[in-house]
Amino acid sequence: MFSRILILLIGFICCVPLAISAESSGQLTITPLSSNALVKANQAQAAQIQLFEYQSYFKTEDFGLVDANGLVVVEGKDAYLIDTPWSEKDTIALVEWIKQQNFILKASISTHSHADRTAGISYLNSIGVSTHVSAMTQKILTTQHKALASQPFDGDSFTLANGLLEARYLGAGHTIDNIVVWLPKAQLLFGGCLVKSAHSKSMGYIAEASLTDWPVTISKVKATFADAEVVVPGHGAIGNAQLLNHTQELVNVYLSKHQLD
């Protein structure tokens, strides 16, 4: 379905992939992605769409070193970020990499308020990149005295770059404000932390989750994006639409056990 070539960036230097130790930080991986749908789209139009998954890392107290997924979406030479890296340092490194590819970073969109999605907003604002979040996320960032996006959007849907990216709010789950982003030209759904990877066996961080809403929201996602060929979770390996079923089952099992307790 998609191919992956791993590139490890430490600072701004490209080098051979290395193992990441439990104490490592400030590292960024960037992975070119392709899908059958993307190939077909590029054959049908002059402008080429390129996708790059990136992963930033943060050592948490509860879960150790955790990776967080984001995307760089490129049409022609214009680049767009889905989520920012987990730190300003990694955001600077990612922006530098984008420049080195001769891409022009136009905008970012963050899928909820947590730092693994928004930590780079302040830096992007400072270099004139338009930053987008939902009005709900902007309100949370304001309450928490964090950097605010320059272009918050109202309502449950928002399109960027003439429909290259379509953001949708379909309900609460991992957080009350989590959105997903659909790339129709690639038939790719960026589920963010609303979606769990296939290897996820636990719920992870759920202190701000809406657990009873979560499986309902996933049902809406499945119905809305039935054509999704590629699904990107917030953490862990990319998969297909089965990740939605897996997430729903994981939440339902957790709810059943919790109710029994």
C-alpha positions in Angstrom: 0.0 0.0 0.0 2.8 2.4 0.8 6.5 2.3 0.8 8.8 3.8 3.5 12.4 4.9 3.4 13.8 6.0 6.7 15.9 9.1 7.1 17.1 10.2 10.5 17.8 13.8 11.2 19.8 14.8 14.3 19.8 18.6 14.3 19.9 19.4 10.6 22.3 16.6 9.5 21.0 13.7 7.4 22.7 10.4 8.3 22.3 6.6 8.4 19.4 5.5 10.6 20.4 4.8 14.2 18.8 3.1 17.1 17.2 5.5 19.5 18.0 4.9 23.2 15.6 5.5 26.0 17.5 8.7 26.9 17.5 10.1 23.4 15.7 13.4 22.6 15.7 16.1 19.9 15.6 13.5 17.1 13.4 13.6 14.1 12.7 10.9 11.4 11.3 11.8 8.0 9.8 9.1 5.8 8.6 9.5 2.2 5.2 7.9 1.6 3.4 6.7 -1.5 0.1 5.0 -2.0 -1.7 3.6 -5.0 -4.3 6.4 -4.8 -1.5 8.9 -4.7 0.2 7.5 -7.8 -3.2 7.6 -9.7 -3.8 11.2 -8.6 -0.3 12.2 -9.9 -0.8 10.5 -13.2 -4.1 12.4 -13.7 -2.8 15.9 -13.0 0.3 18.1 -13.7 0.9 19.1 -10.0 2.7 16.3 -8.1 1.6 15.5 -4.6 4.3 14.3 -2.2 3.8 13.0 1.3 6.3 12.7 4.1 5.6 11.2 7.5 7.7 12.7 10.3 8.2 11.4 13.9 9.3 13.5 16.8 10.2 12.0 20.2 9.6 13.0 23.8 10.5 11.2 27.0 7.4 11.1 29.2 7.2 10.2 32.9 4.5 7.6 32.4 5.4 6.0 29.0 9.1 6.6 28.5 10.3 7.7 25.1 7.3 8.2 22.8 7.1 8.9 19.1 4.5 11.2 17.6 3.5 11.2 14.0 2.9 14.2 11.7 2.8 14.8 8.0 4.4 17.1 5.5 2.1 17.4 2.5 3.6 18.9 -0.7 1.8 20.0 -3.8 4.1 21.4 -6.4 6.6 23.3 -4.2 4.1 24.4 -1.5 4.3 22.4 1.8 1.8 22.1 4.6 2.2 20.5 8.0 -0.3 18.3 9.8 0.7 18.8 13.4 3.9 20.3 14.6 6.8 18.3 16.2 6.8 17.8 19.9 9.3 20.6 20.6 10.3 23.9 19.1 13.8 22.5 18.5 12.4 19.7 16.3 10.1 22.2 14.6 13.1 24.3 13.6 14.8 21.1 12.3 11.8 20.1 10.3 11.4 23.6 8.8 15.1 23.6 7.8 14.7 20.2 6.1 11.7 21.5 4.2 13.8 24.5 3.0 16.6 22.1 2.0 14.1 20.3 -0.3 13.3 23.6 -2.0 9.8 23.5 -0.7 7.9 26.5 0.6 6.2 26.0 4.0 2.8 27.7 3.7 0.7 26.6 6.7 0.2 24.1 9.5 -2.9 22.6 11.0 -2.9 21.0 14.5 -5.3 18.2 15.3 -5.7 18.9 19.1 -4.2 21.0 21.8 -1.6 18.7 23.3 2.1 19.5 22.9 2.8 16.7 20.5 0.5 18.6 18.0 1.1 22.2 18.9 4.6 22.8 20.4 5.9 24.3 17.2 3.1 26.9 16.7 5.0 29.7 18.3 8.0 29.2 16.1 5.9 28.9 12.9 4.1 32.1 13.8 7.4 33.9 14.2 8.5 33.0 10.7 5.2 33.9 9.1 3.7 30.5 8.5 -0.1 30.4 8.9 -1.1 28.2 11.8 -4.6 26.7 12.0 -6.5 25.0 14.8 -10.2 24.6 15.6 -11.9 27.3 17.7 -12.2 24.6 20.4 -8.5 23.9 20.4 -7.7 27.6 20.4 -9.9 28.1 23.5 -8.0 25.3 25.3 -4.6 26.8 24.3 -5.8 30.2 25.6 -6.9 28.7 28.9 -3.5 26.9 29.3 -1.6 30.1 28.4 0.1 28.4 25.4 1.0 29.8 22.0 -2.1 30.5 19.9 -2.7 29.7 16.3 -2.8 32.7 13.9 -5.8 31.3 12.0 -8.4 29.5 14.2 -11.4 28.2 12.3 -15.0 28.0 13.4 -17.4 25.1 12.7 -16.8 21.4 12.2 -15.0 21.5 8.9 -12.2 23.5 7.3 -10.3 23.2 4.0 -6.8 24.2 3.3 -4.9 24.7 0.0 -8.0 24.6 -2.2 -9.2 21.3 -0.7 -5.8 19.6 -0.6 -6.4 19.1 3.1 -9.9 18.7 4.7 -10.1 19.0 8.5 -13.2 17.5 10.2 -14.5 17.4 13.7 -16.7 14.4 14.2 -16.8 14.2 18.0 -14.7 13.7 21.1 -12.4 10.8 21.8 -8.7 11.1 22.9 -9.6 14.7 23.7 -12.7 16.8 23.4 -11.2 18.8 20.6 -9.6 16.1 18.4 -10.0 16.5 14.6 -9.0 14.3 11.7 -7.5 15.5 8.4 -8.5 13.9 5.0 -6.3 14.1 1.9 -8.7 13.2 -0.9 -6.0 13.1 -3.6 -4.1 10.5 -1.7 -7.2 8.8 0.0 -5.2 9.2 3.2 -6.8 9.9 6.6 -4.6 11.5 9.3 -6.5 10.3 12.4 -4.1 11.7 14.9 -4.5 10.6 18.5 -8.1 9.7 17.9 -6.8 6.6 16.2 -4.6 3.9 17.8 -1.9 1.9 15.9 -2.3 -1.8 15.3 0.3 -2.6 18.0 -1.4 -0.5 20.6 -2.7 -2.7 23.4 -3.5 0.0 26.0 -5.4 3.3 25.9 -2.3 5.4 26.6 -2.9 8.8 28.0 -6.7 9.2 28.7 -6.8 11.9 31.4 -8.6 14.2 29.0 -10.4 11.6 27.0 -14.2 11.2 26.4 -14.3 7.5 26.6 -18.0 6.9 26.0 -17.9 9.2 23.0 -14.8 7.7 21.4 -16.3 4.6 19.8 -19.2 6.7 18.5 -16.8 9.2 17.0 -14.9 6.4 15.3 -18.1 5.1 13.8 -18.7 8.5 12.3 -15.1 8.6 10.9 -15.6 5.2 9.3 -18.8 6.3 7.6 -17.4 9.6 6.5 -14.1 8.3 5.1 -15.0 4.9 3.8 -12.6 5.3 0.9 -9.5 5.7 3.1 -6.7 3.5 1.9 -4.1 4.8 4.3 -4.7 5.7 8.0 -2.1 7.6 10.1 -2.5 7.2 13.8 -1.1 9.8 16.3 1.6 7.3 17.5 3.0 4.1 16.0 2.9 2.5 12.6 0.7 3.7 9.7 -2.0 1.2 8.6 -5.3 1.1 6.8 -8.9 1.4 7.7 -8.6 -1.6 10.1 -6.9 0.8 12.6 -10.4 2.4 13.0 -11.9 -1.0 13.9 -8.9 -1.8 16.2 -9.3 1.6 18.0 -13.0 1.0 18.5 -12.5 -2.4 19.9 -9.7 -1.2 22.2 -12.0 1.5 23.7 -15.0 -0.8 24.0 -12.9 -3.5 25.8 -11.5 -0.9 28.2 -15.0 0.4 28.9 -16.3 -3.1 29.5 -13.5 -3.8 32.0 -14.0 -0.5 33.7 -17.7 -1.0 34.1 -17.0 -4.5 35.5 -14.6 -3.0 38.0 
